[in-house]
Amino acid sequence: MIKWCRVAGYCLLLAWVAPGLTPHAQAEPVNRVVAVVNNEVITSYELNKKIKEATGFTPEDLMKRDERAFPEVRKQILELMINEKITEAKIRELNIKVSQKQIDESVENVKRENQLTQEQLRSRLQGEGLTWEKYLERMKM
């Protein structure tokens, strides 16, 4: 059975496909709002993705590694995401633009300070699971 419902302005598709499941069965949320910053939502999916990006571990693996430290790591990464949203809003408000030249100069500074060639920098980024495009996007931010 498939059912559509509208909750808080969102359309949800509810599907019961397993035998014995009824509309009254309990379900785990796949994604939920963990924070709202200036009318912008941060979801658990986005937070989990950022945890993986920042630590190299899925939230589940990170929790298995150190169950007591996990809530603090999660909190710190969520605070980072909140600060990013606030910063992005301020940048839009002040209409600040970063030129490609400024990004290129920043990359050159990183290479110089770390005594890296272009290839070495790209290799390190790849080792951290970061694409060149994502790195440039971060430099822009």
N, C-alpha and C positions, 0 to 999 in steps of 0.2 A: 504494500500500500504506500502511495506517495501522497504527501500532504504539504501544501504551502501555507505558511503563516507569516504574518507581519508582526515584528517585535521591535519597538523603539525605532521605527523608520527603516528597518532592514527586512528584506524578504528572506526567509529561511526555507529550505527544502528539507522536509523531514521524510525519511524513507525507512520503512520497516521491512527488512528483507529476510532476516533470520527467523526461522520457525519459533513460534512461541512469544515473539516480541509483540507487545501491544503498545498503544499510544501512551500507556501509563508506566511503561518501563523506564528505569533510570538510565540516563546517558551521560557520558563524560563530555564536557565541552571540548571541542577541538581547538577553538580559539576564543579568547576572551579579552576584554579591555583591562589592561593593567595600570594605565595612567592616561590622563587627558591633560594636554598642555596647550593653552590658548585655542581651544576647540579642535585640536589635533589629537588623534587617538594613537596610543602605543598599545599594540596587541601582544598577547603572550607569544604568538608566532614570531613577531618581530624581535621580541626580547630574546627568545630562544635562539634565533638566527644570530643575533649580536653576541650572545654568550659563546656560541660556536666560533664566530669570527674572532672574538677577543682572546679566547682561551685555547682554541683548537680542539675542544671537547664538546660533545653534545651536553645539554643540561643533565641528561640521565647519567652519562658517563662521569661527568664532573661530580654529581651527587654521590655516585658509587665510590669515587676516589676519596672524597672527604665530606661526609654527610654534614658534619658540624660547620664547616667553613662555607658550604654552598649558599646558605641564605645571605651571607655577607657579600659574597661575590655577586650574586644575583642583584642584590640591592645596589651595589656600586655600579654595576653595568646599567641598571635602570636609571640611576641618577645621571650617569653619563648621557644616556639617551634623552633624558629630560633636558639637560643642559644644552645638548645639540639642538633640540627643538626650539628652545628659548633663543639661542644664538642665531639660528636660521631666521626666526621671526624678526629679530632685531636687525639683521642684515637686510631683510626685505624692507623693513620700515625705513631704514636709513639709505636704502637704494645703493648699497655698496656693491661694486663690481670688481672682480679680480680678473686681470688681463692674463692672456696666455704667456706673455713675457714674464710676469710676476711668478707664475707657476713654474716656468722653465728655470728662472733664477733660483727659486726655492729648491728645486730638484738638484741643481748644480751645487748649491750650498750643502745639501745633505751628502752628496757624493764627495765633495771636497773635505768636509768635516770628518767623514768616515773613511777617507782615502779609498774610495771605491770607483771602479770603472762603471760605465753604463751596464755592461753585461753582469758584473758582480752585483750591482743593485737589483737588477731584474731577477737574478738567481736567488738572492736573499728573499725578495718579495714572494717569489714562487714557493720557496721553502716555507714561508709563513702562510701560504694559501691565499695570497693576495695577487690579483691580476694587475698589470701595469695600468689599465684604465681605472680600476678602483683606487689604486694608489694616487693617480693624478687627481681623481675626484676628491680624495681626502686632503691632498695638498691644497686644492682650491678652497675647501672648507676651512 
